[in-house]
Amino acid sequence: MLFRSDLAKRPDAAGAWQQSHFTWRIRSVLWAAGLYLLTAPLWLLLLVPGWIAWGVISIWFLYRVVRGWMKLNANEAMPG
């Protein structure tokens, strides 16, 4: 639901520093979803590689969320 609202609201922030945050969130969600789908077959082969892969992806996604919130609270744009 948040992803859909980011897509809808991003044009409203065009030209403002907030636009980079919308783009950051959209890219984060798309990359995480793609990586989860890409590594899903590991669950069928062996349980441990699936846990490891999804754990690494989840930590990376959490990093993206925290970094975005820190920059948003500081009123700073996200890097391109």
N, C-alpha and C positions, 0 to 999 in steps of 0.2 A: 504494500500500500504506500509506504514512504517512497519507494522507487518511482511509482507512478506520479506521485505529487512532485517529485524532483523533476521529472520530465516535463510536467505541465507548468511548473513555476520558474524553470530556468530562463525562459525568454523574458520574464518580467525583470530579471536581474541583469539583463544584457548591458554590458559596459560598466557594471559595478563590480567591486571586488568580491561580492557574494556569488557572482556567477561561477567563479573558480571553485567554490565549495560545492555547488550543485554538480559540476562536472566531476569533481573528485569523488563524490558519493556515488554517482552513476557508474563511473569507471570501477570503483571498488566493488560494487555489487556485481557488475557484469564479469569482472575478472574472477571473483570468488566463485560465482555460479559456474563459470566455465571450468575452473580448476576442480571444483567438486565433481562435476560431470566427467571430466577427463580421468579422474582418479577413482571413480566409482567401481570400475571393474576390479580394482585391487581387493575390494570387499568379497568378490566372488572367488578370487584365487586364494587369498590368505587373509586372515583377520588382522594380523599385526601390521602389515604394510598399509592397509586401509586406515587403521587407527593413526599410524604415524603421519601419513599423507594428510589426512583431514585435520590432525592436530596442528601441523605446520601451517596449513592454509588458514585455520581459525586464528592462530596467533598473528599471522600476517594481516588478516582482516581486522583484528582487534587493534593492532598497531595503526592501521589506516584510520580507524574510527577515532582513536585517542589523539592522533596527530591532527586530524581535522578539527576536533573540538578545541584543542589547544590554540590553534590558529584562529578559529572563529571567535573564541573568547578574547583574543588579543586584537581582534578586528584587522586581521592580516589575510591577504589572499593566499591561496594554495599555489604551489609551483605548477607550471604548465604540464 
